[in-house]
Amino acid sequence: MQTNIRAVHFTLDDNLREHIEGKLKRIDYAADYIVDLTITPTLDARQFDGEAHLHFRWGATKNVTAHGHDAVPVADQLLDKLSAFVAKEKDKLKSTHTRHGPTAEMPG
């Protein structure tokens, strides 16, 4: 899984980067299924916007957003949504694999 974290309109400090990277460990179990993940916190006026773009190896993609007045809670909300989506997508994959039997090819 290739991960890119980039800030827009502010400098991403080490604390926020480490916080995001620490939260990303919750989806390490799906690293083999994820091609790339881009997380972009943006500061607009007095609000932080967080956006994550996720791309799975079988073509599924997801854009997740979060908004708030402080970067850390926005990052937490964004990564909670991202984690839930990854779990849902992994369950779909397991369900498809179970339905079609163990010899069925996984998407990819």
Secondary structure, 3 states (H helix, E strand, C coil): CEEEECCECCCCCHHHHHHHHHHHHHHHHHCCCEEEEEEEEEEECCEEEEEEEEEECCCCEEEEEEEECCHHHHHHHHHHHHHHHHHHHHHHHHHHHHHHCCCCCCCC
